[in-house]
Amino acid sequence: MKRRRLLAPLILILMLVLAAALAGCSGTAKTDDTKKPASDTAKPAKDTLVYGRSGDSTSLDPITTTEGEAFKVTENIYERLLKYGDNDTTVQPALAEKWDVSKDGLVYTFHLRKGVKFHDGTDFNAEAVVFNFDRWMNGDADKFPYYTMFGGFKKDEGHVIKEVKAVDENTVVFTLKRPQAPFLKNIAMAPFGIASPDAVKKYGDKFREHPVGTGPFKFVEWKANDRIVLEKNENYWMTGYPKLNKVIFKTIPDNSARLNALQTGEIDLMDGVNPSDLSKVEGDKNLQLFKRASMNVGYVGMTVTRKPLDNKLVRQALNYAVDKKAIIQAFYGGLAEPAKNPLPPTVEGYDNDIQEYPYNPEKAKELLKQAGFPNGFSMDLWAMPVARPYMPEGMKVAEVLQASFAKIGVKAKIVTYDWATYLEKASKGEADSFMLGWTGDNGDPDNFIYTLLDKDSIGGNNYTFYSNEKLHKILIEAQTVTDQSKRNELYKQAQEIIHDDAPWIPLVHSTPLMAGESTITGFTPHPTGTDLFTKTEFK
Protein backbone atom coordinates (compact mmCIF):
# COMPACT_ATOMS: atom_id res chain seq x y z
CA MET A 1 0.00 0.00 0.00
CA LYS A 2 2.81 2.38 0.80
CA ARG A 3 4.51 1.79 -2.59
CA ARG A 4 1.29 2.41 -4.55
CA ARG A 5 0.76 5.77 -2.83
CA LEU A 6 4.30 6.88 -3.87
CA LEU A 7 3.98 5.77 -7.51
CA ALA A 8 1.69 8.59 -8.78
CA PRO A 9 3.81 11.39 -7.36
CA LEU A 10 6.94 9.83 -8.90
CA ILE A 11 5.33 9.67 -12.35
CA LEU A 12 4.26 13.32 -12.02
CA ILE A 13 7.81 14.42 -11.08
CA LEU A 14 9.28 12.55 -14.10
CA MET A 15 6.81 14.26 -16.45
CA LEU A 16 7.76 17.75 -15.05
CA VAL A 17 11.48 17.06 -15.45
CA LEU A 18 10.95 15.90 -19.06
CA ALA A 19 8.90 19.02 -19.86
CA ALA A 20 11.59 21.28 -18.45
CA ALA A 21 14.26 19.55 -20.51
CA LEU A 22 12.26 19.95 -23.74
CA ALA A 23 11.64 23.61 -22.98
CA GLY A 24 15.40 24.14 -22.52
CA CYS A 25 15.96 22.84 -26.08
CA SER A 26 13.43 25.18 -27.68
CA GLY A 27 14.63 28.33 -29.51
CA THR A 28 12.25 30.55 -27.63
CA ALA A 29 13.52 29.47 -24.25
CA LYS A 30 17.15 30.02 -25.33
CA THR A 31 16.43 33.54 -26.56
CA ASP A 32 14.58 34.48 -23.34
CA ASP A 33 17.45 33.09 -21.27
CA THR A 34 19.89 35.60 -22.77
CA LYS A 35 17.65 38.56 -21.85
CA LYS A 36 18.32 38.77 -18.13
CA PRO A 37 16.58 41.61 -16.33
CA ALA A 38 18.79 44.65 -15.63
CA SER A 39 18.39 44.04 -11.90
CA ASP A 40 20.19 40.69 -12.28
CA THR A 41 23.31 42.25 -13.89
CA ALA A 42 23.55 45.68 -12.24
CA LYS A 43 25.47 45.97 -9.00
CA PRO A 44 23.12 47.25 -6.29
CA ALA A 45 24.11 50.52 -4.62
CA LYS A 46 25.53 50.26 -1.12
CA ASP A 47 23.20 51.26 1.68
CA THR A 48 25.68 51.36 4.59
CA LEU A 49 28.10 54.25 5.07
CA VAL A 50 31.22 53.65 7.19
CA TYR A 51 32.62 56.97 8.40
CA GLY A 52 36.20 56.91 9.69
CA ARG A 53 37.07 59.51 12.30
CA SER A 54 39.95 60.30 14.64
CA GLY A 55 38.38 59.78 18.06
CA ASP A 56 35.49 58.16 19.86
CA SER A 57 32.56 60.12 21.26
CA THR A 58 32.59 61.01 24.94
CA SER A 59 28.78 60.98 25.20
CA LEU A 60 25.70 60.47 23.03
CA ASP A 61 23.66 62.93 25.07
CA PRO A 62 24.83 66.08 23.27
CA ILE A 63 24.05 68.55 26.05
CA THR A 64 26.53 66.78 28.37
CA THR A 65 29.65 67.40 26.28
CA THR A 66 31.51 70.05 24.31
CA GLU A 67 33.49 67.93 21.87
CA GLY A 68 32.87 67.57 18.17
CA GLU A 69 33.18 63.78 17.94
CA ALA A 70 30.00 63.47 19.99
CA PHE A 71 28.10 65.91 17.77
CA LYS A 72 29.15 64.08 14.59
CA VAL A 73 26.99 61.19 15.79
CA THR A 74 24.20 62.94 17.71
CA GLU A 75 23.46 65.23 14.76
CA ASN A 76 21.93 62.18 13.10
CA ILE A 77 20.02 60.90 16.16
CA TYR A 78 18.45 64.08 17.53
CA GLU A 79 16.74 67.13 16.09
CA ARG A 80 16.35 70.63 17.48
CA LEU A 81 13.47 73.06 17.19
CA LEU A 82 15.46 74.76 14.43
CA LYS A 83 18.37 73.74 12.23
CA TYR A 84 20.89 75.37 9.90
CA GLY A 85 20.93 75.42 6.12
CA ASP A 86 22.62 72.50 4.34
CA ASN A 87 25.72 74.61 3.61
CA ASP A 88 25.55 77.55 6.02
CA THR A 89 24.27 78.75 9.40
CA THR A 90 21.02 80.35 8.27
CA VAL A 91 18.19 79.34 10.62
CA GLN A 92 15.69 76.87 9.11
CA PRO A 93 12.57 75.02 10.38
CA ALA A 94 13.11 71.61 11.99
CA LEU A 95 10.90 70.25 14.79
CA ALA A 96 9.32 73.71 14.78
CA GLU A 97 7.67 74.41 11.43
CA LYS A 98 7.46 78.16 12.08
CA TRP A 99 7.97 80.71 14.86
CA ASP A 100 6.97 84.21 15.89
CA VAL A 101 9.02 86.79 17.79
CA SER A 102 7.50 89.67 19.77
CA LYS A 103 8.53 93.24 18.88
CA ASP A 104 10.47 93.63 22.13
CA GLY A 105 12.44 90.43 21.43
CA LEU A 106 11.35 88.80 24.67
CA VAL A 107 8.75 86.24 23.55
CA TYR A 108 9.38 83.43 21.04
CA THR A 109 6.43 81.24 20.02
CA PHE A 110 7.29 77.97 18.26
CA HIS A 111 4.67 76.05 16.27
CA LEU A 112 5.69 72.40 16.32
CA ARG A 113 5.60 69.77 13.61
CA LYS A 114 2.70 67.36 14.13
CA GLY A 115 2.84 63.57 14.09
CA VAL A 116 6.54 63.25 14.96
CA LYS A 117 7.59 60.26 17.07
CA PHE A 118 10.68 59.61 19.15
CA HIS A 119 12.61 56.45 18.33
CA ASP A 120 11.01 54.71 21.32
CA GLY A 121 7.54 55.29 19.83
CA THR A 122 6.51 58.09 22.21
CA ASP A 123 5.11 61.38 20.92
CA PHE A 124 7.12 64.51 20.33
CA ASN A 125 5.10 67.50 21.57
CA ALA A 126 5.34 70.81 23.47
CA GLU A 127 5.64 69.06 26.83
CA ALA A 128 8.71 67.22 25.56
CA VAL A 129 10.33 70.55 24.70
CA VAL A 130 9.50 71.94 28.16
CA PHE A 131 10.90 68.78 29.79
CA ASN A 132 14.23 69.09 27.99
CA PHE A 133 14.75 72.78 28.73
CA ASP A 134 13.69 72.35 32.36
CA ARG A 135 16.20 69.53 32.69
CA TRP A 136 19.02 71.65 31.26
CA MET A 137 18.29 74.93 33.06
CA ASN A 138 18.10 73.19 36.44
CA GLY A 139 21.55 71.64 35.98
CA ASP A 140 25.00 73.18 36.14
CA ALA A 141 28.10 73.63 33.99
CA ASP A 142 29.52 70.23 34.98
CA LYS A 143 26.42 68.41 33.76
CA PHE A 144 25.39 70.59 30.82
CA PRO A 145 28.33 72.82 29.81
CA TYR A 146 26.79 74.18 26.60
CA TYR A 147 23.72 75.53 28.35
CA THR A 148 25.85 78.50 29.45
CA MET A 149 24.95 79.88 25.98
CA PHE A 150 21.78 81.11 27.71
CA GLY A 151 23.64 83.15 30.33
CA GLY A 152 24.10 80.42 32.91
CA PHE A 153 21.41 78.37 34.64
CA LYS A 154 18.06 79.01 36.32
CA LYS A 155 19.75 79.80 39.65
CA ASP A 156 22.10 82.35 38.01
CA GLU A 157 21.39 86.05 37.74
CA GLY A 158 22.47 86.17 34.11
CA HIS A 159 20.16 83.35 32.95
CA VAL A 160 18.30 84.74 29.96
CA ILE A 161 15.28 82.37 29.88
CA LYS A 162 12.49 83.34 32.25
CA GLU A 163 10.03 80.57 31.30
CA VAL A 164 9.34 77.79 28.81
CA LYS A 165 5.62 76.99 28.61
CA ALA A 166 3.50 74.51 26.61
CA VAL A 167 0.43 76.43 25.40
CA ASP A 168 -1.03 73.34 23.75
CA GLU A 169 0.29 70.08 22.34
CA ASN A 170 1.93 71.75 19.34
CA THR A 171 2.80 75.23 20.65
CA VAL A 172 5.61 76.18 23.04
CA VAL A 173 6.47 79.71 24.21
CA PHE A 174 9.86 80.93 25.46
CA THR A 175 9.83 84.13 27.50
CA LEU A 176 13.19 85.85 28.03
CA LYS A 177 14.35 88.20 30.78
CA ARG A 178 16.27 90.29 28.25
CA PRO A 179 16.72 90.17 24.49
CA GLN A 180 19.40 87.78 23.24
CA ALA A 181 20.38 88.55 19.66
CA PRO A 182 21.69 85.04 18.82
CA PHE A 183 18.81 83.24 20.56
CA LEU A 184 17.44 81.50 17.44
CA LYS A 185 20.94 80.51 16.30
CA ASN A 186 21.63 79.15 19.77
CA ILE A 187 18.42 77.09 19.76
CA ALA A 188 19.58 75.49 16.48
CA MET A 189 22.94 74.34 17.91
CA ALA A 190 23.80 70.62 18.06
CA PRO A 191 23.80 70.33 21.89
CA PHE A 192 20.13 71.25 22.13
CA GLY A 193 18.73 68.09 20.55
CA ILE A 194 15.31 67.21 21.94
CA ALA A 195 15.41 63.85 23.72
CA SER A 196 12.57 61.47 24.61
CA PRO A 197 11.45 62.33 28.17
CA ASP A 198 10.53 58.68 28.76
CA ALA A 199 14.01 57.52 27.74
CA VAL A 200 15.75 60.15 29.91
CA LYS A 201 13.67 59.00 32.91
CA LYS A 202 14.28 55.33 32.10
CA TYR A 203 18.06 55.49 31.71
CA GLY A 204 18.96 58.35 34.07
CA ASP A 205 22.71 58.96 34.08
CA LYS A 206 23.11 56.17 31.54
CA PHE A 207 21.09 58.08 28.93
CA ARG A 208 24.37 59.30 27.44
CA GLU A 209 24.89 55.65 26.35
CA HIS A 210 21.28 55.06 25.22
CA PRO A 211 20.29 58.05 23.04
CA VAL A 212 16.69 58.43 21.86
CA GLY A 213 15.71 61.32 19.60
CA THR A 214 13.50 61.99 16.57
CA GLY A 215 16.25 62.11 13.93
CA PRO A 216 16.75 60.19 10.67
CA PHE A 217 18.81 57.45 12.34
CA LYS A 218 18.34 55.35 15.49
CA PHE A 219 21.03 54.18 17.87
CA VAL A 220 22.00 50.48 17.68
CA GLU A 221 25.29 49.92 19.50
CA TRP A 222 28.44 51.59 20.82
CA LYS A 223 31.70 49.66 21.19
CA ALA A 224 34.09 52.06 22.92
CA ASN A 225 37.05 53.21 20.84
CA ASP A 226 35.87 51.06 17.95
CA ARG A 227 32.51 51.92 16.42
CA ILE A 228 29.05 53.41 16.88
CA VAL A 229 26.26 51.95 14.73
CA LEU A 230 23.08 53.76 13.70
CA GLU A 231 20.24 52.42 11.57
CA LYS A 232 17.53 54.02 9.48
CA ASN A 233 14.52 55.47 11.29
CA GLU A 234 11.73 53.86 9.26
CA ASN A 235 9.17 56.23 10.79
CA TYR A 236 11.07 59.43 10.05
CA TRP A 237 8.74 62.35 9.38
CA MET A 238 10.55 63.45 6.19
CA THR A 239 9.06 61.30 3.42
CA GLY A 240 11.62 59.28 1.46
CA TYR A 241 14.49 59.88 3.89
CA PRO A 242 17.01 58.90 4.99
CA LYS A 243 18.47 57.22 1.93
CA LEU A 244 20.99 55.07 3.78
CA ASN A 245 20.00 52.00 5.78
CA LYS A 246 22.89 52.23 8.22
CA VAL A 247 25.71 54.59 9.28
CA ILE A 248 28.74 53.27 11.15
CA PHE A 249 31.18 55.68 12.84
CA LYS A 250 34.57 53.92 12.93
CA THR A 251 37.39 55.16 15.17
CA ILE A 252 40.83 55.20 13.53
CA PRO A 253 43.03 57.72 15.39
CA ASP A 254 45.82 58.23 12.84
CA ASN A 255 44.99 60.31 9.74
CA SER A 256 47.26 58.33 7.40
CA ALA A 257 45.92 55.00 8.66
CA ARG A 258 42.41 56.32 8.05
CA LEU A 259 43.30 57.20 4.47
CA ASN A 260 44.71 53.70 3.95
CA ALA A 261 41.43 52.28 5.27
CA LEU A 262 39.55 54.41 2.76
CA GLN A 263 41.72 53.28 -0.14
CA THR A 264 41.30 49.61 0.79
CA GLY A 265 37.51 49.92 1.18
CA GLU A 266 37.38 49.40 4.93
CA ILE A 267 35.64 52.78 5.28
CA ASP A 268 33.71 54.94 2.80
CA LEU A 269 34.27 58.45 4.16
CA MET A 270 36.90 60.05 6.39
CA ASP A 271 37.66 63.33 8.07
CA GLY A 272 41.09 64.72 8.86
CA VAL A 273 42.98 64.28 5.59
CA ASN A 274 46.54 65.44 6.18
CA PRO A 275 47.38 68.30 3.80
CA SER A 276 50.48 66.29 2.88
CA ASP A 277 48.19 63.49 1.63
CA LEU A 278 46.15 65.78 -0.62
CA SER A 279 47.86 64.55 -3.80
CA LYS A 280 47.07 60.92 -2.90
CA VAL A 281 43.35 61.69 -2.79
CA GLU A 282 43.34 63.82 -5.93
CA GLY A 283 45.32 61.15 -7.81
CA ASP A 284 42.94 58.30 -6.95
CA LYS A 285 40.03 58.01 -9.40
CA ASN A 286 38.06 56.00 -6.84
CA LEU A 287 38.07 58.88 -4.33
CA GLN A 288 36.72 62.41 -4.12
CA LEU A 289 37.94 65.32 -2.00
CA PHE A 290 35.67 67.42 0.22
CA LYS A 291 36.70 70.81 1.63
CA ARG A 292 34.88 72.08 4.69
CA ALA A 293 34.25 75.83 4.80
CA SER A 294 36.62 77.33 7.38
CA MET A 295 34.90 78.49 10.57
CA ASN A 296 37.41 77.47 13.22
CA VAL A 297 40.40 78.42 15.31
CA GLY A 298 43.24 76.32 16.72
CA TYR A 299 44.98 77.75 19.76
CA VAL A 300 47.20 77.24 22.78
CA GLY A 301 45.26 78.11 25.93
CA MET A 302 47.02 79.31 29.07
CA THR A 303 45.32 78.70 32.40
CA VAL A 304 45.50 82.17 33.93
CA THR A 305 44.96 80.94 37.49
CA ARG A 306 48.25 78.99 37.43
CA LYS A 307 51.61 80.66 38.04
CA PRO A 308 53.45 82.12 36.22
CA LEU A 309 50.71 82.22 33.55
CA ASP A 310 48.68 84.49 35.81
CA ASN A 311 51.08 87.25 34.63
CA LYS A 312 49.96 88.99 31.43
CA LEU A 313 53.55 89.75 30.39
CA VAL A 314 54.40 86.06 30.49
CA ARG A 315 51.43 85.22 28.28
CA GLN A 316 52.37 87.97 25.83
CA ALA A 317 55.95 86.68 25.75
CA LEU A 318 54.77 83.20 24.78
CA ASN A 319 52.75 84.75 21.95
CA TYR A 320 55.89 86.40 20.56
CA ALA A 321 57.76 83.07 20.74
CA VAL A 322 55.61 81.23 18.16
CA ASP A 323 56.29 81.24 14.41
CA LYS A 324 52.81 80.53 13.10
CA LYS A 325 53.74 80.77 9.43
CA ALA A 326 56.37 78.06 9.83
CA ILE A 327 53.81 75.79 11.52
CA ILE A 328 51.33 76.34 8.68
CA GLN A 329 53.96 75.65 6.05
CA ALA A 330 55.09 72.46 7.77
CA PHE A 331 51.74 70.91 8.73
CA TYR A 332 48.90 72.55 6.81
CA GLY A 333 50.19 72.64 3.25
CA GLY A 334 49.06 76.23 2.89
CA LEU A 335 45.45 75.30 3.74
CA ALA A 336 45.35 77.57 6.78
CA GLU A 337 46.04 81.15 7.75
CA PRO A 338 47.69 82.56 10.88
CA ALA A 339 45.24 83.47 13.64
CA LYS A 340 45.42 86.69 15.63
CA ASN A 341 41.93 86.72 17.14
CA PRO A 342 39.73 84.09 18.78
CA LEU A 343 37.24 84.79 15.99
CA PRO A 344 37.83 83.53 12.41
CA PRO A 345 37.70 86.08 9.55
CA THR A 346 34.62 84.35 8.10
CA VAL A 347 32.45 85.41 11.06
CA GLU A 348 30.87 88.85 11.35
CA GLY A 349 32.50 91.17 13.86
CA TYR A 350 36.06 90.03 13.07
CA ASP A 351 38.56 92.84 13.77
CA ASN A 352 41.16 92.88 11.02
CA ASP A 353 42.79 96.01 12.51
CA ILE A 354 44.20 94.03 15.43
CA GLN A 355 47.99 93.89 15.17
CA GLU A 356 49.11 90.30 15.53
CA TYR A 357 51.98 89.27 17.79
CA PRO A 358 54.85 88.86 15.29
CA TYR A 359 57.43 86.12 15.71
CA ASN A 360 60.04 87.90 17.82
CA PRO A 361 62.01 85.76 20.32
CA GLU A 362 64.03 88.76 21.51
CA LYS A 363 60.87 90.68 22.38
CA ALA A 364 59.63 87.57 24.20
CA LYS A 365 62.84 87.41 26.30
CA GLU A 366 62.50 91.12 27.12
CA LEU A 367 58.94 90.62 28.39
CA LEU A 368 59.96 87.60 30.49
CA LYS A 369 62.68 89.71 32.08
CA GLN A 370 60.14 92.45 32.89
CA ALA A 371 57.87 89.80 34.41
CA GLY A 372 60.67 88.61 36.69
CA PHE A 373 61.70 85.51 34.75
CA PRO A 374 64.98 86.46 33.04
CA ASN A 375 66.01 82.78 32.93
CA GLY A 376 62.63 81.51 31.86
CA PHE A 377 60.57 78.90 33.72
CA SER A 378 59.15 75.39 33.38
CA MET A 379 55.58 74.43 32.50
CA ASP A 380 53.51 71.61 31.06
CA LEU A 381 52.22 71.83 27.49
CA TRP A 382 49.26 69.50 26.88
CA ALA A 383 49.05 68.07 23.37
CA MET A 384 45.85 66.66 21.90
CA PRO A 385 45.91 62.87 21.41
CA VAL A 386 43.58 62.99 18.39
CA ALA A 387 43.61 64.76 15.03
CA ARG A 388 41.19 67.67 14.90
CA PRO A 389 40.05 69.77 11.91
CA TYR A 390 42.00 72.77 13.19
CA MET A 391 44.98 70.62 14.28
CA PRO A 392 45.54 67.57 12.04
CA GLU A 393 48.94 66.71 13.57
CA GLY A 394 48.73 67.94 17.14
CA MET A 395 51.72 66.10 18.62
CA LYS A 396 54.07 67.33 15.89
CA VAL A 397 52.87 70.91 16.37
CA ALA A 398 53.44 70.49 20.14
CA GLU A 399 57.05 69.50 19.47
CA VAL A 400 57.58 72.65 17.37
CA LEU A 401 56.05 74.77 20.14
CA GLN A 402 58.28 73.07 22.69
CA ALA A 403 61.38 73.95 20.64
CA SER A 404 60.16 77.54 20.14
CA PHE A 405 59.58 78.06 23.87
CA ALA A 406 63.02 76.60 24.63
CA LYS A 407 64.61 79.42 22.59
CA ILE A 408 63.33 81.95 25.15
CA GLY A 409 64.24 79.83 28.17
CA VAL A 410 60.85 78.23 28.76
CA LYS A 411 61.06 74.49 29.31
CA ALA A 412 57.77 72.96 28.17
CA LYS A 413 57.10 69.34 29.08
CA ILE A 414 54.67 67.72 26.62
CA VAL A 415 51.81 65.92 28.37
CA THR A 416 48.86 64.05 26.87
CA TYR A 417 45.94 61.82 27.89
CA ASP A 418 43.17 59.97 26.11
CA TRP A 419 40.72 62.43 24.55
CA ALA A 420 37.94 62.23 27.15
CA THR A 421 40.38 62.57 30.06
CA TYR A 422 42.23 65.39 28.31
CA LEU A 423 39.05 67.44 27.99
CA GLU A 424 37.82 66.70 31.49
CA LYS A 425 41.08 67.58 33.22
CA ALA A 426 41.70 70.69 31.08
CA SER A 427 38.17 71.95 31.78
CA LYS A 428 38.96 71.80 35.51
CA GLY A 429 42.05 74.00 35.12
CA GLU A 430 44.60 71.22 35.65
CA ALA A 431 46.81 72.17 32.67
CA ASP A 432 49.41 74.95 32.64
CA SER A 433 49.00 75.34 28.89
CA PHE A 434 47.00 73.20 26.48
CA MET A 435 46.37 72.83 22.77
CA LEU A 436 42.77 72.99 21.70
CA GLY A 437 40.51 74.58 19.13
CA TRP A 438 36.97 75.39 18.22
CA THR A 439 34.70 74.97 15.24
CA GLY A 440 31.84 77.46 15.34
CA ASP A 441 28.43 76.09 16.23
CA ASN A 442 26.21 78.79 14.78
CA GLY A 443 28.19 81.37 12.81
CA ASP A 444 27.73 84.11 15.43
CA PRO A 445 30.67 85.92 17.12
CA ASP A 446 28.99 85.29 20.48
CA ASN A 447 29.61 81.57 19.96
CA PHE A 448 33.36 82.15 19.92
CA ILE A 449 34.11 85.01 22.29
CA TYR A 450 31.39 84.61 24.93
CA THR A 451 31.43 80.81 24.77
CA LEU A 452 35.20 80.43 25.05
CA LEU A 453 36.46 83.43 26.99
CA ASP A 454 33.71 84.98 29.11
CA LYS A 455 33.56 84.48 32.88
CA ASP A 456 30.09 82.90 32.51
CA SER A 457 31.73 80.06 30.54
CA ILE A 458 34.25 79.08 33.21
CA GLY A 459 33.42 75.47 34.00
CA GLY A 460 31.92 75.18 30.52
CA ASN A 461 34.08 75.94 27.48
CA ASN A 462 36.39 78.54 29.04
CA TYR A 463 39.28 76.23 29.97
CA THR A 464 41.69 79.13 30.59
CA PHE A 465 39.63 80.38 33.55
CA TYR A 466 40.14 83.87 32.12
CA SER A 467 37.77 86.49 33.58
CA ASN A 468 37.55 90.19 32.69
CA GLU A 469 34.61 92.24 33.98
CA LYS A 470 34.90 94.90 31.27
CA LEU A 471 34.86 92.19 28.60
CA HIS A 472 31.84 90.56 30.25
CA LYS A 473 29.80 93.78 30.14
CA ILE A 474 30.65 94.28 26.46
CA LEU A 475 29.65 90.71 25.57
CA ILE A 476 26.34 90.90 27.44
CA GLU A 477 25.54 94.18 25.70
CA ALA A 478 26.43 92.57 22.35
CA GLN A 479 23.95 89.80 23.10
CA THR A 480 21.22 92.29 23.98
CA VAL A 481 21.63 94.66 21.01
CA THR A 482 19.85 93.44 17.88
CA ASP A 483 21.50 95.88 15.41
CA GLN A 484 24.28 93.77 13.85
CA SER A 485 26.50 96.76 13.02
CA LYS A 486 26.43 97.85 16.67
CA ARG A 487 27.13 94.29 17.75
CA ASN A 488 30.13 94.16 15.41
CA GLU A 489 31.63 97.28 17.00
CA LEU A 490 31.23 95.76 20.44
CA TYR A 491 32.92 92.55 19.36
CA LYS A 492 35.85 94.55 18.00
CA GLN A 493 36.25 96.15 21.43
CA ALA A 494 36.16 92.68 22.94
CA GLN A 495 38.92 91.44 20.62
CA GLU A 496 41.15 94.36 21.63
CA ILE A 497 40.81 93.44 25.31
CA ILE A 498 41.50 89.76 24.65
CA HIS A 499 44.50 90.55 22.45
CA ASP A 500 46.08 92.61 25.23
CA ASP A 501 45.29 90.15 28.05
CA ALA A 502 46.51 87.24 25.87
CA PRO A 503 44.87 84.20 27.56
CA TRP A 504 45.49 82.35 24.28
CA ILE A 505 48.12 81.97 21.62
CA PRO A 506 45.80 81.92 18.57
CA LEU A 507 47.52 79.68 16.03
CA VAL A 508 45.52 78.96 12.87
CA HIS A 509 42.25 79.08 10.99
CA SER A 510 42.29 75.92 8.85
CA THR A 511 40.44 74.58 5.83
CA PRO A 512 39.60 71.00 6.93
CA LEU A 513 39.80 68.27 4.32
CA MET A 514 37.69 65.14 3.99
CA ALA A 515 37.76 62.31 1.45
CA GLY A 516 35.29 59.68 0.38
CA GLU A 517 34.35 57.12 -2.24
CA SER A 518 33.69 58.62 -5.65
CA THR A 519 30.17 57.12 -5.63
CA ILE A 520 29.00 59.13 -2.59
CA THR A 521 26.42 61.76 -3.44
CA GLY A 522 24.19 64.10 -1.44
CA PHE A 523 26.92 64.98 1.03
CA THR A 524 28.41 68.41 1.74
CA PRO A 525 30.60 68.98 4.82
CA HIS A 526 28.91 71.54 7.07
CA PRO A 527 30.87 74.55 8.36
CA THR A 528 29.93 73.60 11.95
CA GLY A 529 31.61 70.20 11.60
CA THR A 530 28.37 68.35 12.45
CA ASP A 531 27.48 66.43 9.31
CA LEU A 532 23.97 65.17 8.68
CA PHE A 533 23.57 62.08 6.46
CA THR A 534 19.83 62.30 5.77
CA LYS A 535 20.31 62.94 2.04
CA THR A 536 23.55 61.00 1.55
CA GLU A 537 23.59 57.91 -0.67
CA PHE A 538 25.79 55.93 -3.07
CA LYS A 539 25.27 56.28 -6.82
Salt bridges, closest charged atoms under 4 A:
ASP56 OD1 - ARG53 NH2 3.45
ASP61 OD2 - ARG135 NH2 2.71
GLU69 OE1 - ARG53 NH1 3.18
GLU69 OE2 - LYS72 NZ 3.44
GLU69 OE2 - ARG388 NH1 2.56
GLU75 OE1 - ARG80 NH1 3.01
ASP86 OD2 - LYS535 NZ 3.18
GLU97 OE2 - ARG113 NH1 3.60
ASP100 OD2 - HIS111 NE2 2.80
ASP123 OD1 - LYS117 NZ 2.52
GLU209 OE2 - LYS206 NZ 3.83
GLU221 OE2 - ARG227 NE 3.27
ASP226 OD2 - ARG227 NH1 3.00
ASP226 OD1 - LYS250 NZ 2.63
GLU231 OE2 - LYS218 NZ 3.96
ASP268 OD1 - LYS46 NZ 2.31
ASP271 OD2 - LYS72 NZ 3.19
ASP271 OD1 - ARG258 NE 3.54
ASP277 OD1 - LYS280 NZ 3.76
ASP310 OD2 - LYS307 NZ 2.94
GLU362 OE2 - LYS365 NZ 3.63
GLU393 OE1 - LYS396 NZ 3.03
GLU424 OE2 - LYS428 NZ 3.28
GLU430 OE1 - LYS425 NZ 2.79
ASP432 OD1 - ARG306 NE 2.73
ASP444 OD1 - ARG487 NH2 2.94
ASP454 OD2 - HIS472 ND1 3.03
GLU469 OE1 - LYS455 NZ 2.73
ASP500 OD2 - LYS312 NZ 2.97
GLU517 OE2 - LYS46 NZ 3.17
ASP531 OD2 - ARG292 NH2 2.90
